[in-house]
Amino acid sequence: MRTVVLAGGTGGAKLAAGFQSLLEPGELTVIANTADDDEFWGLLVSPDLDATIYRLAGVFDDATGYGQKGDTFNTLDALGRLGEPTWFRIGDRDLATHVVRADMLNSGSRLTETALELCRRFGLATRVLPMTDDKVRTRFVTEHGTLSFQDYFVRERLRPPLSAIEIAGADSAVPSPEVTAALVDADLVVIGPSNPLISIGPILAVIKRGLHRERTVAVTPIVAGVALKGPTVEMMRALGHEPSPVEVARGYTSIAGTFVLDSRDAGAAAEIEALGYRVVVCDTVMAGGGGGLAKAILEAL
């Protein structure tokens, strides 16, 4: 079954790894958020793309939540001794990824071409595609001014009170030919359990016209009132949204026909069905990896 997963760097990527373990080689494509991207020391860092590739390749560092297992930070330490700010921690192995990407971009490659080449070099049959080759960036409007994604998340650690989220460049960005083809060919498109505001929202802002509601499934990122990873609940509250699966489902009504609800929230199934969804109730917590949830989705459909 040709399957596309829309993913940020954590929940969606973990679910994508589950699908990869079940599907035939080459049947899975992941469309990753690139609105978190930023430049450091002249290198484009694409955190969600890289985290997805690393997780699919089995080298992601779950302990730190970023980068590669067993990485060292010799280059970063040397930069610090030279007086450079080192709040954004790039490991040596991770740095090699950014150097390869920068070299290809400087030689005229598209961001999509760099991602496909990195997939090849990490031995993946799965394709990980950026949502667009155009520049799209998440901006957080706070009491301390408007901050880039990495400034807000990493340097400021989400401390300034949030009043709005802007996705700069989304209005003019277009999907790459590879993304368009993947959506046309897909038997199933899965919106992963990533933050709907900052991980999935930017992807949908670019590609939503290519989605077919009857073959698109959305997975809740909220279970029993909490997000298993990241500040989804806090961000939804800050922007005036109820942090619940029902509220997430409301945001996806025009693009998804099936909603996957955690069994702990089964009581909300009727309310979500009333929005026009088919509801699948199962255990969405991927404690042992994403294979169980991926299997439940495939069996339900």
VOGU-3710 file (C-alpha; in Angstrom, 3 decimals, decimal comma):
1> mrtvvlaggt> 0,000/0,000/0,000  1,499/3,326/-1,070  1,429/5,416/2,091  2,355/9,019/2,821  2,921/10,214/6,385  2,944/13,913/7,254  5,425/14,367/10,075  7,180/16,709/12,413  10,306/15,391/14,055  8,851/13,307/16,892
11> ggaklaagfq> 5,395/11,671/16,921  4,922/11,672/13,163  8,443/10,399/12,558  7,968/7,612/15,100  4,742/6,544/13,395  6,500/6,684/10,018  9,111/4,254/11,341  6,255/1,952/12,305  4,823/2,060/8,798  8,287/1,464/7,346
21> sllepgeltv> 8,528/-1,757/9,358  5,258/-3,050/7,867  5,226/-1,840/4,266  7,222/-3,111/1,321  10,448/-1,193/0,609  9,665/1,948/-1,364  5,961/2,049/-0,459  6,402/4,750/2,202  6,970/8,454/1,642  7,282/10,943/4,493
31> iantadddef> 6,539/14,626/3,933  8,370/16,554/6,632  7,883/20,023/8,035  10,611/22,491/7,053  9,253/25,607/8,774  11,618/24,890/11,708  14,683/25,275/9,462  17,361/27,814/10,283  20,947/28,659/9,383  23,920/28,292/11,699
41> wgllvspdld> 27,490/29,135/10,604  26,333/29,258/6,986  24,750/25,795/7,091  21,042/25,129/6,632  19,803/22,996/9,521  16,544/21,161/8,823  15,623/19,569/12,174  12,423/17,707/11,243  13,816/16,361/7,973  16,956/15,147/9,690
51> atiyrlagvf> 15,195/13,692/12,730  12,912/11,718/10,419  15,811/10,381/8,351  17,781/9,480/11,475  14,814/7,709/13,051  14,041/5,725/9,911  17,729/4,793/9,646  17,818/3,662/13,291  20,400/6,231/14,428  18,185/8,832/16,127
61> ddatgygqkg> 19,182/9,765/19,676  16,024/9,215/21,736  17,829/10,159/24,941  18,468/13,749/23,851  15,503/14,051/21,467  17,664/15,255/18,578  20,714/14,279/16,537  22,407/10,917/16,232  23,219/8,288/18,835  26,697/8,446/20,288
71> dtfntldalg> 27,471/11,843/18,817  30,323/14,014/20,073  30,500/17,806/20,214  34,158/18,563/19,539  33,454/21,101/16,793  30,827/22,872/18,889  33,229/23,031/21,846  35,907/24,515/19,594  33,464/27,114/18,301  32,650/28,027/21,882
81> rlgeptwfri> 36,336/28,535/22,660  36,444/30,916/19,698  33,646/32,949/21,224  30,740/31,631/19,169  27,329/31,130/20,817  26,676/27,425/21,330  23,097/27,353/22,626  22,033/25,412/19,515  23,803/22,102/19,983  24,973/20,477/16,765
91> gdrdlathvv> 26,938/17,249/17,164  29,832/16,257/14,944  27,924/13,540/13,085  24,937/15,833/12,728  27,246/18,531/11,399  28,319/16,209/8,577  24,692/16,026/7,413  24,468/19,821/7,298  27,769/20,110/5,422  26,578/17,671/2,739
101> radmlnsgsr> 23,274/19,548/2,409  24,991/22,940/2,194  27,439/21,703/-0,433  24,604/20,362/-2,600  22,529/23,527/-2,189  25,522/25,691/-3,091  25,974/23,549/-6,205  22,418/24,265/-7,337  20,468/21,302/-5,916  16,946/21,748/-4,605
111> ltetalelcr> 16,231/21,007/-0,950  14,242/17,961/-2,099  17,255/16,624/-3,978  19,449/17,008/-0,894  16,905/15,098/1,219  16,666/12,234/-1,281  20,453/12,002/-1,467  20,705/11,884/2,322  18,078/9,120/2,367  20,248/7,172/-0,082
121> rfglatrvlp> 23,385/7,723/1,959  21,625/6,536/5,114  20,482/3,401/3,297  16,753/4,144/3,189  14,265/2,850/0,640  11,747/5,267/2,177  11,674/8,745/0,665  11,704/11,686/3,083  10,613/14,840/1,278  10,551/18,447/2,460
131> mtddkvrtrf> 7,059/19,900/2,189  8,390/22,479/-0,297  11,609/23,704/-1,857  10,559/27,260/-0,996  11,495/29,103/2,190  8,793/28,823/4,857  9,514/29,761/8,461  7,532/29,610/11,694  7,571/32,830/13,704  6,378/33,148/17,308
141> vtehgtlsfq> 4,845/36,459/18,353  5,665/36,957/22,055  5,940/39,661/24,697  9,665/39,778/23,856  9,045/40,334/20,149  8,761/38,008/17,172  11,162/35,082/17,427  12,319/32,390/15,026  11,499/28,773/15,817  14,916/27,852/17,179
151> dyfvrerlrp> 15,248/31,108/19,128  11,897/30,500/20,813  12,217/26,767/21,409  15,919/26,316/22,101  17,441/29,626/23,154  14,424/31,004/25,051  13,023/27,559/26,022  9,444/28,740/25,346  9,541/31,170/28,269  8,147/34,364/26,658
161> plsaieiaga> 4,322/34,310/26,742  2,947/33,424/23,303  0,280/35,511/21,569  0,356/34,280/17,957  2,071/31,936/15,508  2,850/33,063/11,975  3,963/30,852/9,084  6,011/33,227/6,958  6,223/32,361/3,267  3,456/29,753/3,280
171> dsavpspevt> 1,165/31,828/1,067  3,599/31,783/-1,845  5,197/28,374/-1,308  4,283/25,461/-3,574  4,767/21,709/-3,147  7,671/20,157/-5,011  6,900/17,897/-7,998  7,939/14,928/-5,826  5,442/15,850/-3,082  2,665/16,385/-5,617
181> aalvdadlvv> 3,351/13,005/-7,245  3,471/11,210/-3,895  0,059/12,595/-2,913  -1,475/11,714/-6,276  -0,165/8,140/-6,108  -0,943/7,515/-2,419  -3,466/4,915/-1,351  -3,322/6,327/2,179  -2,202/9,651/3,653  -1,666/9,769/7,420
191> igpsnplisi> -1,438/13,028/9,358  0,898/11,958/12,134  0,450/12,727/15,843  2,668/15,797/15,690  1,857/19,273/16,993  -1,030/20,500/14,787  -0,010/24,153/15,123  3,707/24,102/14,365  4,523/20,687/12,858  1,461/19,788/10,779
201> gpilavikrg> 0,058/23,279/10,237  2,931/24,487/8,030  2,771/21,316/5,907  -0,966/21,676/5,366  -0,571/25,356/4,512  1,510/24,258/1,519  0,014/20,926/0,405  -3,621/20,753/1,553  -4,994/21,185/-1,985  -3,356/17,882/-2,890
211> lhrertvavt> -5,138/15,863/-0,182  -8,194/13,683/-0,793  -10,413/13,543/2,271  -11,603/9,973/1,722  -8,082/8,553/1,887  -6,613/10,857/4,540  -6,400/9,794/8,178  -5,521/12,078/11,106  -4,055/10,713/14,338  -4,659/12,532/17,613
221> pivagvalkg> -1,565/14,063/19,239  -3,397/14,477/22,557  -4,152/11,577/24,899  -6,138/12,002/28,123  -5,558/15,747/28,088  -1,808/15,710/27,548  0,620/15,594/24,642  3,133/12,794/24,935  5,898/15,010/23,555  6,288/18,749/23,252
231> ptvemmralg> 4,205/21,801/24,200  1,092/21,090/22,098  -1,346/21,511/24,981  0,293/24,682/26,293  0,389/26,276/22,835  -3,240/25,452/22,125  -4,279/27,011/25,425  -2,154/30,123/24,806  -3,886/30,672/21,469  -7,369/30,115/22,843
241> hepspvevar> -7,946/26,524/21,686  -9,269/23,726/23,854  -6,429/21,167/24,124  -8,463/18,100/23,233  -8,785/15,515/20,460  -12,132/17,068/19,509  -10,511/20,455/18,913  -7,734/18,849/16,860  -10,359/16,971/14,839  -12,203/20,231/14,133
251> gytsiagtfv> -9,068/21,609/12,549  -8,775/18,688/10,132  -12,428/18,305/9,034  -11,905/19,625/5,511  -8,931/17,375/4,723  -9,335/14,089/6,633  -12,185/11,590/6,576  -10,944/9,306/9,362  -9,761/10,283/12,837  -7,724/7,966/15,058
261> ldsrdagaaa> -8,651/8,471/18,712  -6,871/6,987/21,698  -8,844/4,421/23,676  -8,436/6,567/26,806  -10,553/9,222/25,086  -13,151/6,850/23,634  -15,897/8,922/25,215  -15,215/11,659/22,653  -15,842/9,356/19,670  -19,483/10,344/19,163
271> eiealgyrvv> -18,649/14,070/19,187  -15,908/13,545/16,606  -18,191/11,366/14,457  -20,700/14,214/14,502  -18,065/16,324/12,726  -18,287/13,914/9,789  -15,445/11,538/10,593  -15,155/7,824/10,682  -13,476/7,252/14,064  -10,936/4,525/14,805
281> vcdtvmaggg> -10,362/3,938/18,529  -7,120/2,228/19,548  -4,025/2,615/21,702  -2,116/5,497/20,100  0,729/5,634/22,637  3,816/4,385/20,819  5,724/3,196/23,881  7,302/0,286/22,011  7,670/2,075/18,682  5,187/3,027/16,009
291> gglakailea> 4,591/-0,460/14,594  1,554/-1,201/16,745  -0,241/2,025/15,836  0,655/1,693/12,159  -0,709/-1,861/12,147  -3,930/-0,748/13,844  -4,450/1,965/11,199  -3,795/-0,407/8,303  -6,102/-3,081/9,743  -8,897/-0,581/10,431
301> l> -8,794/0,675/6,864
//
